[in-house]
C-alpha cells in the first residue's frame, strides 16, 4: 500500500521531532559534565551553563583529616536550587547548604577520616557557573 505524500511528510516530521527530543540536552541524562579535581585531601568542582537541571550526583573523596574547609561561589541570578551535602566516612552529615553566590569558607564539624561522600543536588537549577572546593582541615 502506497502512503500519500502528505502522510509521509507528517510521519517524517513527527519522527524528526521525537528523535530531537530524545537526543536533546536533557540535563538529567549524562549531559552533566563538571570539571572535577578529586585528590586526597582536596576536591574541587566547577560546571558552566546549567539550564533547568534536576538530579543528584555523588562523588567519593578521600579526606585523611577529621574536618574540611568548604568554600563555594556561583554566579548571582540563579534560579531553582543547588545544594551541597558532605558526609564523612561513617555516613554522618558534616555539611549541607545551598550553593550561594558568595559562600564564605566554612569548617565542617568533626567527622571520621576516610572516604567522604560529596553530593550535589539540583532542582530546576539554572546558572552560568557553579564552583566549590573542599580541603582537609
C-alpha positions as CSV (number, residue, x, y, z in Angstrom):
1,X,0.0,0.0,0.0
2,X,1.3,3.4,-1.0
3,X,1.3,6.2,1.6
4,X,0.1,9.6,0.4
5,X,2.9,12.2,0.3
6,X,1.2,14.4,3.0
7,X,1.0,11.4,5.4
8,X,4.7,10.6,4.7
9,X,5.7,14.2,5.4
10,X,3.8,14.3,8.7
11,X,5.2,11.0,9.8
12,X,8.8,12.1,8.9
13,X,8.3,15.4,10.8
14,X,6.9,13.6,13.8
15,X,9.9,11.2,13.7
16,X,12.3,14.0,13.5
17,X,10.7,15.9,16.3
18,X,10.6,12.8,18.6
19,X,14.2,12.0,17.8
20,X,15.3,15.6,18.5
21,X,13.6,15.5,21.9
22,X,15.1,12.1,22.8
23,X,18.6,13.2,21.8
24,X,18.4,16.7,23.2
25,X,20.4,18.2,26.0
26,X,18.5,16.5,28.8
27,X,20.4,17.6,31.9
28,X,19.2,14.7,34.0
29,X,20.9,12.4,31.5
30,X,24.7,12.1,31.3
31,X,24.8,15.7,29.9
32,X,26.2,17.0,33.3
33,X,30.0,17.1,32.9
34,X,31.6,19.1,35.6
35,X,35.3,19.7,35.8
36,X,36.4,17.9,38.9
37,X,39.8,17.6,40.6
38,X,39.5,14.8,43.2
39,X,42.8,14.4,45.1
40,X,43.3,13.1,48.6
41,X,42.5,16.0,51.0
42,X,41.4,18.3,48.2
43,X,38.3,18.3,46.0
44,X,37.1,20.9,43.5
45,X,34.1,21.1,41.3
46,X,33.2,23.5,38.5
47,X,30.5,23.5,35.9
48,X,29.1,26.0,33.5
49,X,25.9,26.7,31.6
50,X,23.4,24.8,33.7
51,X,19.8,25.1,32.3
52,X,16.9,23.7,34.3
53,X,18.9,20.9,35.8
54,X,17.3,18.3,38.0
55,X,19.2,15.5,39.7
56,X,21.7,14.4,42.3
57,X,25.3,13.4,41.8
58,X,27.6,11.7,44.4
59,X,31.4,11.7,44.4
60,X,33.7,9.9,46.8
61,X,36.5,12.0,48.2
62,X,39.4,10.8,50.4
63,X,39.9,13.0,53.4
64,X,42.6,12.0,55.8
65,X,41.5,14.6,58.3
66,X,38.5,14.8,60.6
67,X,37.1,18.0,59.2
68,X,37.1,20.0,55.9
69,X,37.0,23.6,54.8
70,X,34.2,24.2,52.4
71,X,34.0,27.2,50.1
72,X,31.8,27.9,47.2
73,X,30.8,30.7,44.8
74,X,28.3,30.7,42.0
75,X,27.2,33.5,39.7
76,X,24.4,35.7,41.0
77,X,21.0,35.4,39.4
78,X,20.5,31.7,39.7
79,X,17.0,30.2,39.6
80,X,16.0,26.9,41.3
81,X,18.1,25.4,44.0
82,X,21.5,23.8,44.2
83,X,22.7,22.1,47.4
84,X,26.0,20.7,48.5
85,X,26.0,17.9,51.1
86,X,29.0,16.3,52.6
87,X,29.1,13.1,54.6
88,X,32.1,11.6,56.5
89,X,33.4,8.1,56.2
90,X,30.8,6.8,58.6
91,X,27.9,8.4,56.6
92,X,27.3,11.2,59.1
93,X,26.3,14.5,57.5
94,X,29.0,17.1,58.3
95,X,27.9,19.8,55.9
96,X,24.8,20.8,53.9
97,X,24.0,24.2,52.5
98,X,22.6,25.8,49.3
99,X,25.4,26.9,46.9
100,X,25.4,30.6,47.3
101,X,26.8,33.4,45.2
102,X,29.3,34.4,47.9
103,X,29.9,31.5,50.2
104,X,32.4,32.3,52.9
105,X,34.8,29.4,53.7
106,X,33.3,27.3,56.5
107,X,34.9,24.5,58.5
108,X,32.7,21.4,58.8
109,X,32.1,19.7,62.2
110,X,34.5,16.9,63.0
111,X,33.9,13.6,61.3
112,X,35.5,10.3,60.6
113,X,38.5,10.3,58.2
114,X,38.4,8.1,55.1
115,X,36.1,8.1,52.1
116,X,33.7,11.0,52.4
117,X,30.7,11.5,50.1
118,X,30.2,14.8,48.3
119,X,26.6,15.2,46.9
120,X,25.5,17.9,44.6
121,X,21.7,18.2,44.2
122,X,20.0,20.4,41.6
123,X,16.2,21.2,41.5
124,X,15.2,23.2,38.5
125,X,18.5,25.0,38.7
126,X,19.8,27.4,36.1
127,X,23.0,29.3,36.3
128,X,26.1,30.3,34.3
129,X,28.6,28.8,36.7
130,X,28.9,26.8,39.9
131,X,32.2,26.3,41.8
132,X,33.0,24.8,45.2
133,X,36.1,23.4,46.9
134,X,36.7,21.1,49.9
135,X,40.0,20.8,51.6
136,X,41.3,18.9,54.6
137,X,41.2,21.0,57.8
